[in-house]
Each structure stands twice: as C-alpha cells, then as structure tokens.
Amino acid sequence: VYIGSVLPSTGTYDSFGVPIENAVQLAVEDFNSTTTLPGGKRVAWVACDSQGISSEAAAAASELVAAGVQAIIGPALSSETVDVANVTAASGVLLMSPTASARVLGQLNDNGLVWRTVGNDATQAAGIADRIAALEPVPERVVALVKNDLYGQTLLDDLAPRLSSVLPSNGLGTLLYRDLDSFSSTDELLSEYGARVASAFDADPEVIVILGSVEARELVLFYLEAWSNADPRPALPRFLVSSEAVPMLEPIVE
C-alpha cells in the first residue's frame, strides 16, 4: 500500500521539513518490521520535496494522486497545505499534516479527508497569550513580528484579541515582513528585515513575539546586533516564537 509525503527537504525550509521526513521513514520502517496489513501487504513510501513552495507542493501531490497513492503526509507549512488539500480531497486521498495549523484547514469542503495532528492557530495563540500574561510583571509593550502569509496573519488574528485583555491600550505593536524566498537579492532582504527590526528596537519592547518560521533566526540576530551597538544598551526583551520557528531555537541560542 503506497503512501506519499510532501515536505520541504531542500531549500529555505529544509530544517523544518527534514526532521518530519525522517520521522515518516522511521514510522514506515517500524511498521514493516513488526506487522503487515491485511493480506500480508506492506507499506511503501514515496517522498516528494515541496521546497516550501505551494505550487511545487500541489504539483507533487498531483503526481502522487495520479500514481495511485492512497494517503499523503504533509505538507509542513499551512500555506502549502491549503493548495495540496484542493488536489487530494477531490481525488479521495487522505491528507494528514503534522504541523500545519491555520484555522481555515478546518473549514475546507474536504469530505473529512484533510487532517492535522497539532492544535490550530487558536491553540497556539492561547498559549502565547497565557505565557505573556504569566510574566512578572506583566509587560506593557509587546511587538509582534508577523510573517505576511496565511500562517502569520491568521495566527495574529487569533492572538491580538487575546492580548487586548492582558496588555494596556496600544500595548501591542505589529510589524509585517515578507517570506525569505520572496526577495530578489540579499540586499533587499537585509533592507526590509533591518527596517522591521529597527522599528521593533525603537519601540523598546519587553517582549518580542515572532509569528513566523525559519526566518526567526535572522530577525533575532538583527535585533541582537542593534542591541550590541546601542549606547547605552537597553534591557533585552524576551523572545517568543510560534511553532513553525521552533526548529530555529537551537541555532538562535548557538
């Protein structure tokens, strides 16, 4: 019985996709080493690389469906998953993402064939808001650096009203930034990210929330560079990141 996966194993989001792909391989090998499906059938797996690009993910899903794959694991990113769901649901193929969290995934006309194994954006937003509310003292200034895509925007939509009851009036500042792959040059990226971080630095926040993905590393390092060059240096804020940025926590600390 063939299953497929559509995950970013190369490109900007490989640090996010490769561990998931490794987990799929482990699961298939584990299953086949201990049991079989009815009729003595085994599970075979076909891995596809989405490169973190929605159009590539949808194209890969189309090829898997045409080849007769009955279930697909992935994609990793919310923005990819919506496009892939439009391919798989119409063909009666099960789609299960371990990481996509956008609320819209629960509102698709998918015949019950699109699933995720994590809480949706509302769950993430509640966790972030509760963490901020539990700080001693409760911060007065929070800046949200928000990736300008489906994931970042819908997560902000869930987080902002929750923080309104925690922070003072105008206590939440929001700065949008583009996806890493949308820039035509490194200079263009440095210019936009530098401008967003400069605005965040000028707000002198006690907490910075990054609602994004692997670019969290660049944003934090930009902030630390601005902080190290300041005279006098203000107190460093706390950094909170959303789930898609979790793979970057270790390299950020390093």
Disulfide bonds with the S-S distance in Angstrom:
none
